[in-house]
Amino acid sequence: MSDVAGADLSPDAVRAEVAQWIENNWDPELPLARWRELLAGSGWACPTWPADWCGRSLTPELGRIVTTELKRAVVPGPPEGIGMMLVAPVLLEYGSDELKQRFIRRTVTGEVTWCQLFSEPGAGSDLAGLQARATRDGDGWLLTGQKVWSTGAATADFGLLLGRTDWDVPKHQGITAFVLPMRQPGVQVRPLRQMNGHSSFNEVFFDAARIPGEYVIGEPGAGWLVARTTLAHERRLATFPALPTTATGRAWREAIAERTAAAEPHKWYPQRAGRPDLVIPQAQALGRSHDPVVRQEVARLIELAWSARWLADRTAAARAAGQRPGAEGSLGKLASSRIARQAARVHSLIAGAAGMLAGPEALLGGTIAEIGVSVPGISIAGGTDEIQRTIIAERILGLPREPDVSAGVPFREVRAG
Ligand SMILES: Cc1cc2nc3c(=O)[nH]c(=O)nc-3n(C[C@H](O)[C@H](O)[C@H](O)COP(=O)(O)OP(=O)(O)OC[C@H]3O[C@@H](n4cnc5c(N)ncnc54)[C@H](O)[C@@H]3O)c2cc1C
């Protein structure tokens, strides 16, 4: 790796350096794992991360230049998904050096995969009311309880888990964040079937599942801080970028296979977002584009989509200026829900009763019907619309906080679940 601190960090110099590095190292016939090792070692994999952990400590602006250059050269980057989006940033911020050593590079290379084990049957919006119990056992911990809605848990190697470790302090103070090894006898994963026919989520049951002592993230009892950071990252709602159409060679074949498997639980997510891109083509195809009511509703959708785009630009500018993700993520998430619902409304207005028919012979191969039964998910995942409104009211508008009857009360005495 080059001496980052002493390097010329002008945009042109960074662009030239990454292009030269790709020129020297990229071979489409490399195994994907070998290519990702090279990428991680060079620091170009995650250029804004610290130089010791697969990055180069570059500013977000320079990081974007690197990403653009990697894309322009049509080379695979690190794996998409929860490991890179949520777990690694959280480990970088709160994990011990030992945890980072064990997991950062293996996440960047795709050797390990992750799921998020936060929600429980009685603790979704009230996440701090969680009751999965982790008790000390020698050097490590034993975990008993249940999680639910755990996307991708059926295939993940590790889980980012919140467990209750102290019942005698107020609810936010008795939570600890852990890395949980998923492939062990004490962990049982049962897939759930959704109303749109997909099966992304799972129930996960723990019966004396073992967690090594060194797999605590941050301090025992400080898990709520980890949870809040994770959720702020999650509300950025990252999506899987499109795969290049010109990719060839072994590394890409393996990257595409990996992506197809990783994206399986998310393949209905475009429909969950309401498919606003299909609204005008559908109105034209079905002869409804001159209907004044349809036109009015399409205009309303475009209005929402454009203001959300400007909001996202503003958030990106704040991030580029070095701000951490915060309450503004709630504005973006709420905007996505409103766009999705309006898009679904316009689709059903255009399609009429035919929009309810599912299956390959239905409108757009059943996509319009799938939109209708997938859109509700976006108002729930990562914190419901009502919870986003509370965050906006309290942290952005400065309105009085929601009363919390459990404040200061030991969790043992709180009615939870
Ligand atoms: C697509 C999708 C993917 C998901 N993936 C994961 C995952 O990988 N890992 C994970 O841990 N979880 C995951 N979840 C779970 C998600 O985080 C929870 O569903 C969400 O936080 C809501 O919790 P709940 O379902 O228990 O609803 P509840 O909290 O029971 O809420 C029920 C209703 O009451 C309302 N409500 C609750 N409290 C308040 C309040 N104080 N004020 C106003 N209204 C309130 C809610 O808005 C909602 O309408 C996923 C969910 C979805 C839909």
The ligand as an SDF file (V2000), in Angstrom:
LIG
                    3D

 53 58  0  0  0  0  0  0  0  0999 V2000
  -38.6530   -5.4800    5.1280 C   0  0  0  0  0  0  0  0  0  0  0  0
  -38.2800   -5.5930    6.5790 C   0  0  0  0  0  0  0  0  0  0  0  0
  -36.9960   -6.0140    6.9310 C   0  0  0  0  0  0  0  0  0  0  0  0
  -36.6270   -6.1220    8.2810 C   0  0  0  0  0  0  0  0  0  0  0  0
  -35.3810   -6.6040    8.6000 N   0  0  0  0  0  0  0  0  0  0  0  0
  -35.0110   -6.7240    9.8940 C   0  0  0  0  0  0  0  0  0  0  0  0
  -33.7350   -7.2870   10.2410 C   0  0  0  0  0  0  0  0  0  0  0  0
  -32.9650   -7.7220    9.3690 O   0  0  0  0  0  0  0  0  0  0  0  0
  -33.3930   -7.3690   11.5480 N   0  0  0  0  0  0  0  0  0  0  0  0
  -34.2140   -6.9260   12.5260 C   0  0  0  0  0  0  0  0  0  0  0  0
  -33.8100   -6.9950   13.7000 O   0  0  0  0  0  0  0  0  0  0  0  0
  -35.4710   -6.4440   12.2530 N   0  0  0  0  0  0  0  0  0  0  0  0
  -35.8730   -6.3250   10.9600 C   0  0  0  0  0  0  0  0  0  0  0  0
  -37.1410   -5.8340   10.6490 N   0  0  0  0  0  0  0  0  0  0  0  0
  -38.0440   -5.4910   11.7600 C   0  0  0  0  0  0  0  0  0  0  0  0
  -38.3730   -4.0040   11.8970 C   0  0  0  0  0  0  0  0  0  0  0  0
  -37.2710   -3.2880   12.4150 O   0  0  0  0  0  0  0  0  0  0  0  0
  -39.5960   -3.9000   12.8160 C   0  0  0  0  0  0  0  0  0  0  0  0
  -40.6710   -4.5380   12.1600 O   0  0  0  0  0  0  0  0  0  0  0  0
  -39.9690   -2.4550   13.1190 C   0  0  0  0  0  0  0  0  0  0  0  0
  -39.0140   -1.8470   13.9530 O   0  0  0  0  0  0  0  0  0  0  0  0
  -41.3690   -2.3380   13.7780 C   0  0  0  0  0  0  0  0  0  0  0  0
  -41.4700   -3.1640   14.8740 O   0  0  0  0  0  0  0  0  0  0  0  0
  -42.7200   -4.1900   15.0560 P   0  0  0  0  0  0  0  0  0  0  0  0
  -42.8680   -4.9270   13.7740 O   0  0  0  0  0  0  0  0  0  0  0  0
  -42.4770   -4.9570   16.3050 O   0  0  0  0  0  0  0  0  0  0  0  0
  -43.9750   -3.2470   15.2110 O   0  0  0  0  0  0  0  0  0  0  0  0
  -44.5010   -2.5840   16.5510 P   0  0  0  0  0  0  0  0  0  0  0  0
  -43.3750   -1.9070   17.2370 O   0  0  0  0  0  0  0  0  0  0  0  0
  -45.2670   -3.5710   17.3410 O   0  0  0  0  0  0  0  0  0  0  0  0
  -45.4800   -1.4580   16.0010 O   0  0  0  0  0  0  0  0  0  0  0  0
  -46.8370   -1.7340   15.6350 C   0  0  0  0  0  0  0  0  0  0  0  0
  -47.4910   -0.4080   15.2240 C   0  0  0  0  0  0  0  0  0  0  0  0
  -47.5360    0.4830   16.3660 O   0  0  0  0  0  0  0  0  0  0  0  0
  -46.9130    1.7290   16.0370 C   0  0  0  0  0  0  0  0  0  0  0  0
  -46.1800    2.2430   17.2210 N   0  0  0  0  0  0  0  0  0  0  0  0
  -45.3890    1.5190   18.0520 C   0  0  0  0  0  0  0  0  0  0  0  0
  -44.8390    2.3360   18.9860 N   0  0  0  0  0  0  0  0  0  0  0  0
  -45.3030    3.5920   18.7250 C   0  0  0  0  0  0  0  0  0  0  0  0
  -45.0960    4.8660   19.3290 C   0  0  0  0  0  0  0  0  0  0  0  0
  -44.3050    5.0070   20.4030 N   0  0  0  0  0  0  0  0  0  0  0  0
  -45.7140    5.9350   18.7780 N   0  0  0  0  0  0  0  0  0  0  0  0
  -46.5070    5.8190   17.6900 C   0  0  0  0  0  0  0  0  0  0  0  0
  -46.7640    4.6240   17.0700 N   0  0  0  0  0  0  0  0  0  0  0  0
  -46.1600    3.5350   17.5860 C   0  0  0  0  0  0  0  0  0  0  0  0
  -45.9390    1.4010   14.9200 C   0  0  0  0  0  0  0  0  0  0  0  0
  -45.6330    2.5420   14.1500 O   0  0  0  0  0  0  0  0  0  0  0  0
  -46.7140    0.3380   14.1400 C   0  0  0  0  0  0  0  0  0  0  0  0
  -47.6230    0.9640   13.2670 O   0  0  0  0  0  0  0  0  0  0  0  0
  -37.5540   -5.7650    9.3150 C   0  0  0  0  0  0  0  0  0  0  0  0
  -38.8520   -5.3440    8.9760 C   0  0  0  0  0  0  0  0  0  0  0  0
  -39.2300   -5.2790    7.6250 C   0  0  0  0  0  0  0  0  0  0  0  0
  -40.6480   -4.8670    7.2870 C   0  0  0  0  0  0  0  0  0  0  0  0
  1  2  1  0
  2  3  1  0
  2 52  2  0
  3  4  2  0
  4  5  1  0
  4 50  1  0
  5  6  2  0
  6  7  1  0
  6 13  1  0
  7  8  2  0
  7  9  1  0
  9 10  1  0
 10 11  2  0
 10 12  1  0
 12 13  2  0
 13 14  1  0
 14 15  1  0
 14 50  1  0
 15 16  1  0
 16 17  1  0
 16 18  1  0
 18 19  1  0
 18 20  1  0
 20 21  1  0
 20 22  1  0
 22 23  1  0
 23 24  1  0
 24 25  2  0
 24 26  1  0
 24 27  1  0
 27 28  1  0
 28 29  2  0
 28 30  1  0
 28 31  1  0
 31 32  1  0
 32 33  1  0
 33 34  1  0
 33 48  1  0
 34 35  1  0
 35 36  1  0
 35 46  1  0
 36 37  1  0
 36 45  1  0
 37 38  2  0
 38 39  1  0
 39 40  1  0
 39 45  2  0
 40 41  1  0
 40 42  2  0
 42 43  1  0
 43 44  2  0
 44 45  1  0
 46 47  1  0
 46 48  1  0
 48 49  1  0
 50 51  2  0
 51 52  1  0
 52 53  1  0
M  END
$$$$
